């Protein structure tokens, strides 16, 4: 959960305070980026076994020539088209 943004202090920050705050924010951002990567990896693992259906069991495949699953976002191979002869 993101931390709330605090109001600006009533006095101006010194350069040392600014640099310390910058380092704190950079470390906090790095931690959140790691958490985001972990969640994205969990989603990818979860969708590996996608059946390309929605919750009611109907097909979740959309598109014209290129078929894509609206649940997992993967391209779904369709029948091979005969291009010549």
Secondary structure, DSSP 8 states (H G I E B T S, - for coil): ---------SS---HHHHHHHHHHHHHHHHHHHHHHHHHHHHHHHHHTT--SB-TTS-B-EE-SSSEEETTT--EE---------
